Amino acid sequence: MTLASKVERLMLDLINDARADAGLDPLVLALDLNTSAEDHSSWMLRTDTFSHTGAGGSSAGDRMEDAGFVFSGSWSWGENIAWQSERGSTGIADDVRNLFTSLMNSAGHRANILSASYDYVGIGVERGDFGGWDAVMVTQNFASTGGAVARDTGAATSSVNAAPVVEMADITVSGETWKGRKAKVEKYLDASDPDGDEIVYYEVRDQQGRHNFKLKGDGVINARDGYVIDADELSRLVVRRDGALGDSRLEIRASDGDDWSDWAAFTLHTVSADDYFA
């Protein structure tokens, strides 16, 4: 049984807004349908296959039952799938909206979304490589049944995700002695997420091309166009002295896996030993 993610709840909101406009009751998320939908999206990405026929030759109905959804009494099921390469703004909320629009512009998919026959839905939004593209894959599993249903009772929200907030203090290093020539970024960084989400990536940027960033154990980073690291690599990220005394403008931002924070700019001051140790 799987709880829907924020972007999956965004898809639910879009579906139910369209159903409300058509005078239809909202669909309710079902935990087992979430599982079948997410598993199929992941399988399609993993196997480079875009099809309603899934693992082991399964149908969508097979996968829903295998996930634990019970079809009894008067029942029905249907499935929509869609994908696109990641595009537009950072995060995938815009991709989810684009995919929903594409589904609504297709008569057969629109019919599933606006069917009065369905009471429940499961949504699987996954990202990964698909045919060499950074892709967003979506599966929508629709169903009705006379049997008991385990509902995903988390409230759907139109506020999809709050991006992390990053503040970075300026850093001063010595340009003339071994001691003080570099500094660990994490000591000057304050990064948090309003939703309490875990920060999973950082990106650093050095648009002046002075190669001030370095990963311990890997060497100097070319961050002129941005360089992304996993959050657990932050402890290895340092800034080193500039080639000449003076100031360099550097930037850093953070991602919770869905959205990026704004860039936080900071100044690297490379000063003389006299000034540094004063």
Secondary structure as the mmCIF struct_conf table of DSSP 4:
data_model
#
loop_
_struct_conf.conf_type_id
_struct_conf.id
_struct_conf.beg_label_comp_id
_struct_conf.beg_label_asym_id
_struct_conf.beg_label_seq_id
_struct_conf.end_label_comp_id
_struct_conf.end_label_asym_id
_struct_conf.end_label_seq_id
HELX_RH_AL_P HELX_RH_AL_P1 LYS A 6 ASP A 21
TURN_TY1_P TURN_TY1_P1 ALA A 22 GLY A 23
HELX_LH_PP_P HELX_LH_PP_P1 ASP A 25 LEU A 27
STRN STRN1 VAL A 28 LEU A 29
STRN STRN2 ALA A 30 ALA A 30
HELX_RH_AL_P HELX_RH_AL_P2 LEU A 31 THR A 47
TURN_TY1_P TURN_TY1_P2 ASP A 48 ASP A 48
BEND BEND1 HIS A 52 THR A 53
HELX_RH_3T_P HELX_RH_3T_P1 ALA A 55 GLY A 57
HELX_RH_AL_P HELX_RH_AL_P3 ALA A 60 ASP A 66
TURN_TY1_P TURN_TY1_P3 ALA A 67 GLY A 68
HELX_LH_PP_P HELX_LH_PP_P2 PHE A 69 PHE A 71
BEND BEND2 GLY A 73 SER A 74
STRN STRN3 SER A 76 SER A 85
BEND BEND3 GLY A 88 ILE A 92
HELX_RH_AL_P HELX_RH_AL_P4 ALA A 93 MET A 104
TURN_TY1_P TURN_TY1_P4 ASN A 105 ASN A 105
BEND BEND4 SER A 106 SER A 106
HELX_RH_AL_P HELX_RH_AL_P5 ALA A 107 ILE A 113
TURN_TY1_P TURN_TY1_P5 LEU A 114 LEU A 114
TURN_TY1_P TURN_TY1_P6 ALA A 116 SER A 117
STRN STRN4 TYR A 120 PHE A 130
TURN_TY1_P TURN_TY1_P7 GLY A 131 GLY A 132
STRN STRN5 TRP A 133 SER A 144
BEND BEND5 GLY A 146 GLY A 147
STRN STRN6 ARG A 151 ARG A 151
BEND BEND6 GLY A 154 GLY A 154
HELX_LH_PP_P HELX_LH_PP_P3 ALA A 155 ALA A 156
BEND BEND7 SER A 158 SER A 158
HELX_LH_PP_P HELX_LH_PP_P4 ALA A 162 PRO A 164
STRN STRN7 VAL A 165 MET A 168
STRN STRN8 ILE A 171 SER A 174
BEND BEND8 GLY A 175 TRP A 178
TURN_TY1_P TURN_TY1_P8 LYS A 179 GLY A 180
BEND BEND9 ARG A 181 ARG A 181
STRN STRN9 LYS A 182 LYS A 184
HELX_RH_3T_P HELX_RH_3T_P2 VAL A 185 LYS A 187
TURN_TY1_P TURN_TY1_P9 TYR A 188 TYR A 188
STRN STRN10 LEU A 189 SER A 192
TURN_TY1_P TURN_TY1_P10 PRO A 194 ASP A 195
HELX_LH_PP_P HELX_LH_PP_P5 ASP A 197 ILE A 199
STRN STRN11 TYR A 201 ARG A 205
TURN_TY1_P TURN_TY1_P11 GLN A 207 GLN A 208
STRN STRN12 PHE A 213 LEU A 215
TURN_TY1_P TURN_TY1_P12 LYS A 216 ASP A 218
STRN STRN13 GLY A 219 VAL A 220
TURN_TY1_P TURN_TY1_P13 ARG A 224 ASP A 225
STRN STRN14 TYR A 227 ASP A 230
HELX_RH_3T_P HELX_RH_3T_P3 ALA A 231 ARG A 236
STRN STRN15 LEU A 237 ARG A 240
BEND BEND10 GLY A 243 LEU A 245
STRN STRN16 GLY A 246 SER A 255
BEND BEND11 GLY A 257 ASP A 258
STRN STRN17 TRP A 260 TRP A 260
HELX_LH_PP_P HELX_LH_PP_P6 SER A 261 TRP A 263
STRN STRN18 ALA A 264 VAL A 271
HELX_RH_AL_P HELX_RH_AL_P6 ALA A 273 TYR A 276
TURN_TY1_P TURN_TY1_P14 PHE A 277 PHE A 277
#
